[in-house]
Amino acid sequence: MKALCTNFRGYYPQLILGPLFKLLEAVLELMVPLLMANIIDVGIAGGDRAYVLRQGLFLLLLAVLGVAAATTCQYFASVAAFGFGASLRRQVFRHILSLSGHETDAIGAGSLITHITNDVNQVQNGVNMFIRLATRAPFLAIGSIVMAFVLNARIALIFLISTPLIVLVLYQVMKRTLPDYARIQQRQETLGTLTGQNLEGARVIRAFSRQESEKKDFAAASDAHSALTIQVGRISATLNPLTYVIANFAILAILWYGARFADRGLILSGDVFAMVNYMTQTLLALIVLANLIVQFTRAAASAKRLSALLATESSIRGESVPHTREQSAFLAFEQVDFSYAGPAGKNTLEGVSFTAEQGQTIGVIGGTGCGKTTLANLILRFYDVTGGRILLDGQDLRSYPLESLREKIGYVPQNVKLFSGTIRSNLQLGAPQADDDALWAALTTAQARDFVQQKPEGLDTPVEEGGKNFSGGQRQRLTIARALAKRPSLLILDDSSSALDFATDAALRRALKQDTGGMTVLLISQRASAVKDADRILVMDEGRLVGQGSHEELLQTCPVYREICVSQKLVPQANPESEVSAR
């Protein structure tokens, strides 16, 4: 919880003054029944209109002061709670960005979204309610009982009987509902995950006509959430009737014994009226206290979840150590093993070794699931190797500060992502200082200059969320330009031309070869035509490097590569009879 409490810095005055002003309001509220009793016993009983008027004006003053105190408390509560919430949300967001792929995969995107939205809101609301009511409700309940004893100790015994009964009802209701509130939060998280999956995969769902199936799954989850919420609501709905029955019987008892005592001159009529008011105040304060406990329980559950998230440390650490060159090659894999499940899991990569010199273009090809993208993930340190090591510019990747490492790398992922803003803001994502000339040069190399120039606003053309106002090929070319704009030492293109036609793809490869002098390029593709002109080609198969060399060498020495080329009609299929003769 300490990690969460650091977000209160700067709001300590509000945390102290807010409850004090609410306490002042409660004190003023406790004075009202006494003033009303005096008006009845002195002013009305004695026919003293001036006294009634004076006391009425005093009541009005108390009301004004109470409103002022409550408003001041509400202001302090809002400043502290929303300031705390904003700071906590930023802290959680920063922490999520610091996590490696292992942690984000384990937690899940849906849970992370729930943490940063629902959980933060619950804790924020808990802070708000604490400042506003945590001191007022118990003080008002206890104060009302004390004031009743001051007026008449014998009648006040009714408070000692009714109050525990009300507390017992509150306890029984909360005992049954509090565990369900935690389950409701879990089911909200499930609904959020389902919603995210359906929105992200909406086109796939439509393409396979799975709308009805997805609707049923969502309806089942929604119905389960609704059923539990209704169940909790039904139990909670008994709270007010039961407590009011007890309070009303207590008020009847106060009136009954108050009337009898008043006949005997043991109590004044105004005091009986005041005691009825104190009973009402006690009831309302206890109900508020019960709602506070429910709110605090929800906030505590969310705070616990957030604390667990903030306590989760990234398995990837960036170290800053003296640069000691251990390898002459610019990029080197040395017997690299990797498993997404950790050292104990099945290897996705096994015994991968290769080198790339400065300025070389290295092609990577292989079937689906062979580990091509994993190579890129390891170089960027989204994950760390489970065996062996990777060196960049002669230094182990794990010895680089993460920011310094990623400044050297330009990356174009398989699933391209553009952000809301403009073409300019997207291109400057990795190169904030890049001027227009540099941006246009990157667009030219990425074969995107023509369609951007056709836009009336050019570089300032708006980009909608995810780049949905551009075609798939245009998005890919813009993300390639974004990677080129930062002029990286290492450019990783992960199947980044899959949406391009062959002519544009060929033009892109020619431009990359001409314009990326001195830049090492790792070109990952499933198209043999995309990698055949690379200085060296790496052939992956089931997590192993089964061949490396030039296009011509691999056709002769690597059956896997030749099979890929034949299947893509890049080379003719060998004559079976000639193969037998060769054997």
N, C-alpha and C positions, 0 to 999 in steps of 0.2 A: 504493500500500500504506500510505502514511502515514495515510490516513483510517481504516484498520482498526486501526493500532497505537495510535491515541488511546484505544482501549477498554481498553488495558492499565493505564491510570491507576488507581492504588489497589491494584494487584496486583504491583507490582515486587518487594516482599519475597518473595512466594510464587514468583515466577519465578526468583529467585536461590537461595533456600533449598531449594526442591524438588529441583533437579538436584544440589545439594551433598549432600543426604541420600541420594540415589540413588547418588552417587559413593562415599559412605561404605559403602553396602551392597555395592558392587562390590569395594571394597578388602577388606572382611571375607570376601567370597566367594573372593577370590584367596588368602586365608590358609588356607582350609580344606584344600586338597590338601597344603600343607606340614605342617600339624598331623597329617594322616593319615599322611604319610610318616614323621614322627617316631614316631608310635604304633607303626607297623610295624617300623621300624628299631631303635628303642630299647626300647619297651615290650614288644612281642610277642617280638622276637628275644632280648631279655635276660630275658624272663620277669618283668618288673617290673610287677606288677598295679597298684601304687600310682601308677606313672607313667601307665599307661593310664587309670586312673580320673581322675587330675588333668587329663590332656589331654582326656578325654571331657567333663569338666565345663566345660573351657575351650571346647570345641566347642559345647556347649550354650549357653554365654554368648554366643559369636559368633552363634549362630542367633537368640537372643533379641534381641541388638542389631541384627541384620540385619532381623528382622521389624519392630522398632521404627522403624528408619530407613526401611524401605519403606513402612510405614503412614503415617509422617510425610510422606514425599514424596507419597504418594497423596492425603493430605489437602490439602496445598498445591496439588497439581495440580488437584484437583477444585474448590477455591475459585477458583483463577485461571482455569481453563478455562471453568467454568460461569458465573462472574462476567463474564468476557470475552464469552462467547456471549450472555448476556442483554443486556449493553450493546450489542453489535454488532447484535443483533436489533432492539432499540429504535431504534438509529441508522438501520438500513435501513428500518424501518417509517416513521419520521419522514420520511425522504427520499422514500419512495414517495408519502406524502401530500402532499409539497411539489411533486411533478411535475404538469405540466399535462396536459390531454387528449392533446396531440400525443405526448408521451413515453410515457404509459401505453398509448396505442393502438399505438405502434410496438413497444414491448417485449412487450406482451401480458400478460393476467392470469395465464395459466399459468406464464410465465417468472418473473413477479414472486413468485408463490407459491413456486416452486422456489427462488428466491433466498433468501427469508426463512425457509425451512424446511430443505431439503436442503443448500444451500450454506453456510448459517450453521452447521449441524450438522457438516459436513465440516471447516470451519475450526476449530470448537471442539474436535473430536476430534483434529485435528492439534496444537493447542496442548497438549492433555492428554497425548498420546503424546510430544511433545517434552520436556515437563518430566519425564516418568517414565522415558524410555528413551534420549533423544538423547545423553546423556553416558554412561550406563551401558553400552550396547551396544558402542560403539567402544572405550571404556576397557577393558572386559572382554576384548575380542578382542585388543587390542594388549598388554594386561597379561599375558594367558595366554601369549603368544609370548615376551615378555620373561622371565617366570618360568621358562619351559622352557629358555631359554638360560642362565639362572642355574644351573639344575640340571645340565644337560649340553649343551654347545654342539653337539657332534657329532650327538647324537640330535635336537636341536632343529632341525637342518636339514630334518628331515621336515616340520616346520611350515611352513618357507619353500617347500616344494614343494606341500604339500596345500592350504594357505590360498589361494594364487593360483588353483588349480583350482576351489576352492569359490566364490571370487569370480567367476571366469569363468562358472560355471554360473548364479550369481545374476544376473550381467549379461545373459546371453543370455535368461533367462526374463523379466526386467524389460523388456528391449528389445522383446520381442514383446507384452508385456501392457500396458505403461503407456499407449500410444496408445489401446488398446481401452477402458481405464478412462474416458477422456474421452468416448468414443463411448457408453459405457454411461450416463454421466450425461446426455448429450443425449437418449438414448432414454427415460430415466426422466422427463425433462421432457416428452417427447411423450406418455407415458402419463398424466402428471398433467394435461396440457391436455385430452386425450380424456376423462379421467374427469370433469373439471370441466364440460366441455361437455355430457356425457351427464346428469350430475346436475342441471345447471341446466335442461336442455331435456327432462327425463324425460317430462313430460306430452305435449309435442309429439311426441316419438318414439313414444309409445304411441298417440297419436291417429292418427298416420299409419302405424301398424303397421310401424315401421322397427326393431323390436328386433333382428331377426335380422341385418339389415344392419349395425347398430351393433356387435353382438356380433362379427361377422366383422372389422370394422375394428379393434376393440379387440384381438381375438385375434391379428390380423396384427401389430399393434404389440407386443403382449405376447410373441408368439413370436419376433419379431426381437430383442427385448431378452433373452429367455431364451437364444436361440441364441448370441448374443454373450457372455453371461455364462458359459454352459457352455463355450464355446470358450476363454475366458480361464481358467476353472476347470481345464480339462484341461491347459493349458500350465503353470499354477501347480502342478498336482498332481504334476508331474515334479520339482518343486524338492526336496522332502524326500527321495525315494528317491535321486536323483542325488547330493545333498550327503552323505547318510548313507553311500552306497557309498564315496565318496572318504574320508570321515572314518573309516569302518571299516577301509579298507585302510591308512590312516595309523596307526590304533591297532594293527593287526596288525604294521606295520613297527616301531612303537615297542616292542611286546612282543618281537618277534624280535631286534632289535638290543639292546634292554634286557636280555634274557636272556643274550645273548652277552657283553655288557659286564659284566653282573653276575657271570658265571662267571670273568671275568678280574679282578674286583675294581675295575672302573672306575666302577661306579655301584651304589648301594644299591637293594634291592628296593622300598623305600618311595618312592624317587625315580621309579622306573619307574611305580609306581601314580599318583604325582602328575602325571607327564607325560600319562598317559592321561586323567586328569581335566581337565588343561588343554586337551587336544585337544577333549574334549567341550564344554568351556566356550567355546572358540573357535568351534566349529561352531554352537552355539546362539546365540552373540552375533551371528554373521554372518547367521543366518536372521532373527533379530529385527531386525537392521539392514536387511535386504532388505524385510521387512514395513513397517518404518518409512519407507523410501523410497517404497513404494507409497502408504502413508497420506499422506505429505507431498506426493506428486504430486497426489493427489486434493484435498488441502487447498489446494495452490497453485493448482490449476485453479479451485476454488471462490472462493478469495481474489481471483484475477484477475477473475472474473466480477463479484464484489461490488464490487471497486474500480472497474470500468467503470460499474457502476450508480451508485455514489456520485459518480462523476465526471460523470455526466449531469446537466446543469443544466436547470432548468425554463426554458422559453421565456417564461414569464410571471413578471415581477418586479413586486412592489408597491413603489411609491415613496412617500415622504412629502415633499410639497412644499406651500408655502403655498397656501391655497385661494383661487383667483382665478376668480370667476364669469364664464364666457365665454358663457353662453346662459341666457335667462330661463326656458326650459322646464325641468321637473323631469327628464325623460328625453328625450334627443335622439339620433337616429341621423343622421349626416351622411355621405352617399355611401359607405356601408359596403360593402366587398367582403370576402369570406372564402372560403378554400379549406382543406379539411381536409388537403390534401396540401402546404400551404405556398404561398408566393407564386407558385411556378412551376406549381402544379396548376390544375385546372379549378375555377372559382368555384362554390361552393354558394350564396352570396349575391352579388348584384351591384347596386351603385348604390342601396342601400336608404336612404331618408331619411324620417324622421317625427319628430314630437315628442309628448310626453305631459305634460300639466300635473299639478300636485299635486292629488290627489283624484280624478283621472279614471279611468274604467275603459276600457281599450283592449282590444278583441277582436282576435284574430288567427286567420284562417281560411285554408284552402287545402288542396289535395290532398296525398296522401302524398308525402313527399320534396321538398316545395316550400321547406323551410327554416324552418318555424315553430319547431321545437325549437332550431335553431341560433341563433335570436335570443336565446332564454333562456340558452344556453351562453355566448354572447358577453357578455351583461350580467353574468353571474356570473364572467366571466373564467376559465372552464374552458379557453377558447381566446382568443387575441387576434386582432383584425381584421387582415387583410392589406392593407386599404386603407380610407381614410376614418377616422372616429373615432366613439366613443360617449361621450356626456356624461351624467353623473348629478348632479343638483343643481348644474348649471352647470360641473362639473369633469370633465375627461377621466378615464375609468375607469383608465387606465394610471398616473395620478398618485396614485391611492389606495393606501394599504397594503391588501393583500388582506383581512386580517382586518376592517379598518374598512369596506371595501366590502361584504363579505358580512354584516356586522352590520346593514346597512341593508335587506337583502333577505330576504324569506321565500319559500321555493321548494318547490313540490310537483311532483316529476318525473312523467313518464309511467309509469315502472315504479316503483311505490311500494315503499318499503323501511322496514320496522319492525325494531327491534333487540331482541335478547333482553333481558328485564328486566320492567318493568311499564308499564302505560299512562302512569303518572305520569312515569317516567324517560324515556319516549319523547317526551312532550309537553315536558319540560324540556330536551330536547337543545339547543335554541337559546336557551332562557331558563331557566338554572339557578335563578334567584332567583324565578321565578314562583310565586305562592302558589296555593292551591286555588281561590280565587274566580276568578283569572285563567284557570286551566286549565278550569274549568267554563264560563266565558264563551266560551272558544275552542271548546270542544266543542259548545256551544249553537249558535254561528254555523255550525259545520261539520256540523250536523245529526247529531251523534254522541252527544249527551247522553242520549237515551232508552236506547240499547242499552248504554251504559256504566253507567247507573244500575241497569239490570236485573241487572248482574253483582253477585254478593254482596260482592265485595271492592272494587267501584267503581274508583277511580283506581289502586288497588294490585293490580288484576287482572293476573296474569302474562301476558307476551307471549312466545310461543315464537319460535324462530329464523325470521326473515322474516315474523313475524306469521301463521304458518300456522294458528293457532287462531282466526283471524277470516276472514270472507268477504272477497271482493275489494272490495265496496262499503264494508264497515266499515274495511278498511285504508286506502282512499282518504280516507274522512272523518277518520280519525285523523291521517293525514299532513297534511291541510288544517288540522286543529286545531293540529298541531305548528307549522306555519308561522305561524298566527295568534297563537299564544301569545307569540311574541317581539315582537309589535306592530311589524312592519317598516314602513319608509317605502314600500317597493315590494314588492308581493305578486305572484309569478309562479305562475300555475296552468297547468301544461302538460298539457292533456287530462286533467285530474284528476277528471273526473266521468264517465269513460267506462263505469265499472262501476255507475253509479247509475241507478235507474229515473227516468223522466221527472218524476214527482211530486217525488221527493227532490231531483233536479237543479234543478227550478224553485224549490223551497223554499230550497235552498242559494244560488241566485243572488239571491233576494230578501233573504236574511239578509246576504249579503256586501255588497249595496248599502246596507243599513240600518246595518250594524255596522262598516263600514270607512271611516268618514268621515275625510277627510284622507289616506287611504292610496291610493296609485296602484296600480291592479290591472292586470296584463297577463294577459288571459284567452285562452289558446291552446286551440283546440278544432276538431274536424272537424264539430261539430254547429252548423248555422246558428242553431238555436233557442237555443244557449247564449250566442251573442255578439250576437244581434240587438238587445238592449237596451243594449249598451255605448255609451258616449259617442261613441266613434269605433271603426270597424272597419277593420283592415288586411287586405287580400286579397293573399295570396302565390301566385305561380305560377312554378314552375321557377326559384326563387331571386330573383325580381324582385317588387317591390311594384307590383302592377298596378292597385290601387285603394285609396282610403281615404275614409272618410266615414261617415255614419249609414246605418242599414239602408235607409231609404227612398231616400236619395241613391244608394246603390250599386245598388239594384234598377234604377234608371234609367240609371246611367252605367257600370256594370261588368258586362260579359257573363259573366265568370268567376264573380262572386258570384251573379248571377241564375241561372246554370246550377246552382250548388250548391244554392241555395234550391229550385229546381224539382225537382232530383233527390231532395231530402229532403221534397218535398211541403209546403214551408213557404209557397209561393205557387203559384197555378195556372199551368200552362204557357200561354204566349202563343199566341193563334190565329195560325197561319201567314199567313192571308189579311190579318189586321189588320196584321201585320208588313210585308207587301208594300205595303199601302196607306200605311203610315207612311213607308216608304222613298220 
